[in-house]
Amino acid sequence: MGPIETTRPRLAPAFGEAIAAYDLPTGVHSARVGALARAVGALLDLSEADLEALTFAGTLHDLGKLGVPERTLAWPGPLDAAQWQEIKRHPTIGAELVRSCCPPSGGSFCHQLDIAAAGIETHHERFDGSGYPAGYAGEEIPLIGRIVGLVDVYDSMTQQRSYRYRAFTSEEALGHLAENAGTLFDPTLVPVVIEVAGRR
Ligand SMILES: [Fe+2]
């Protein structure tokens, strides 16, 4: 086995450990998003290569938060404009980090990293164009980015992040997805996420 073959299976777990070491709740959330995104992709009959890229993107969607100042991530009150600009860079930082792991020889691994990076870069884009960083709309947002974005919102809503706020129940979070199908979220994907989340 050459160096690329030995690095490849370790890349996502290594980055996942870096996220968990930086912030454990984000690490736990990220692993759940990866698993849920994969289940959604499986129901959509995606190829094994796409499922792998989707799981990679789901597990590492917030990797770029490693590049956002900790005081901004932990800021307790409303964010000012400069802090928002810092937060809004995390999809791009994460995608660039993943793309930078492409070996000079290129090949199928690079192709898969590219697909995963595009998903990471677009997980905060929204179907109606109201998201960030690019403001893409509809199918301009890669399928993997649309799936990870939906699953991220669902899991974030149901996660208890602070003792001050109650987490939403699974039903409430799925209700939010249904209410915003066709505006914030791809209306063809919302029922699939509801089906997968309802099984868990
Ligand atoms: Fe994010």
Boltz pocket constraint, residues with backbone or C-beta under 6 A from the ligand:
constraints:
  - pocket:
      binder: B
      contacts: [[A, 61], [A, 62], [A, 90], [A, 123], [A, 124]]
      max_distance: 6.0
